[in-house]
Amino acid sequence: MGTLVCLIVVGGVLVILGGLAYAGLWRSWTRSRYPGQWFALFWLGVALVCLGVALLCMNGPFVWVPLVLMPAFVLCGALGLWMALDGARWATPGWYRRAMRR
């Protein structure tokens, strides 16, 4: 149980960091070598939260929750991995795409 809670907390921290990057409130990272990878944190965090919640609900009364969250885990994890490998530029926010064109 403690491991699943840690998984959800780590995922939540990644969602917050990636959300700050998406919102443009935290732009100092754009000067790093691979700036697009910061957006991947959001999707990887969502994937970890989905996995943690799905595993917590596996034996409970809400058996349908893992059936919904496991495909979300796979899709968000795949998108996060793709963005971490500097792909999926369409998933970056507009302010970032405009800044990279200059």
SULTAKA-V600217 format. One line per field, one symbol per residue. phi: phi as a letter, one per 30 degrees, with the letter a starting at -180 (. if undefined). burial: b if it has 9 or more other ideal C-beta (glycine too) atoms within 8 Angstrom, else e. Layout:
phi = ???
burial = ???
This chain:
phi = .ddddddddddddddddddddddidbcddddddbddddddedddddddddddddddcdccdcdddddddddddddddddddddddichdddddddddddddd
burial = eeebbebbebbbbbbbbbbbbbebebeebeeeeebbbbbbbbbbbbbbbbbbbbbbbeeeeebebbeebbebbbebbebbbbbbeeeeeeebbeebbeeeee
